[in-house]
Amino acid sequence: MKPINDHIKEKLVILFVGFNPSIRSSELGHHYANPNNRFWRILFEAGLTTRKYEPFEDGELLQLGFGFTNIVQRPTKAADEITKEEYREGRRLLKQKIKQYRPKAVCFVGKGVYQQYSGRKMAPWGIQQESIVPGVMDFVAPSSSGLVRMKMDEIVEIYQQLTKLIHK
């Protein structure tokens, strides 16, 4: 399985950070490509995009100021296959990317992603009081995986907070 290229540039509005690519995303070479993943629907329903994009359009979202990366680049079937060493190296590289590219906000697509990045055991949904990289908002959102048991309306409501933040 091959990693997926980051879609990232300087001064993004939002950098979305996932755990790692799914097997399906790796096969297709696009972020959030598993048909059970609700990421693209969530962005649309939360008002972050004006239409529902498809995974193969992930690179086009750079024009909207949205970028994509993962804390770990190795594709797996499930996040529990990621090793401590991979998280440690991923955390270091992710901090470097955030410092270099300085997005307005980093949206962690999954509370566990943020916990691995920050080293914090507790993290509420939404904007975090203290960012890891000064001057860059840290925003914690539910995972878009179809395995998440939260209701879609609840997930969208949390992402709508991000929509409001970026339009301030």
Residue, then its C-alpha position, 0 to 999 in steps of 0.5 A: m500500500k502506498p501513502i497518499n500525497d498531502h494536499i497542502k500549501e501556505k496560508l490555508v484556511i483549514l488543514f484537515v488531519g486524519f489518522n492515516p489513509s484507509i486501504r481504499s484511499s491508498e488504492l485510489g490515491h485520494h483522501y477520504a475515499n472509502p465509500n463508508n466515509r462521510f467526510w465529503r457529505i459532512l463538509f457540504e452539510a456543515g456549510l464548509t463547501t457549496r456542494k458535495y465533492e467527491p474524493f477524486e476532487d480532493g486536490e481541488l479543495l486547495q483553491l478553497g483554502f482546504g488542505f489534507t494530511n494525516i498524522v501517519q502516512r501508512p495505510t491500514k484497515a484500522a487506526d489501531e494498527i498504527t504503532k507508537e513509533e509511527y505516532r511519535e514520528g507523525r506527531r513530529l512531522l505534523k508539527q513541522k508542517i503546521k509551523q511551516y504552512r501556518p494554516k488559520a485552523v487545523c481540524f483534527v478529524g477524530k478526537g484520537v488524532y488530536q490526542q496523539y498529536s497534542g499528548r493531551k488525554m482530554a479534548p472537548w469537541g471544537i476549538q481548543q483553548e490552547s493551541i500546540v502551534p501558537g497562532v494556529m487554531d486547533f479544532v477537534a471534530p469527530s471522525s467521519s468514518g462510517l464506524v463512528r456511532m454518533k448521529m450524523d446531525e451531531i457530527v455536522e453540528i460540530y463541523q458547523q462550529l468550524t464553518k462559523l469560526i473561519h467566516k469570522 
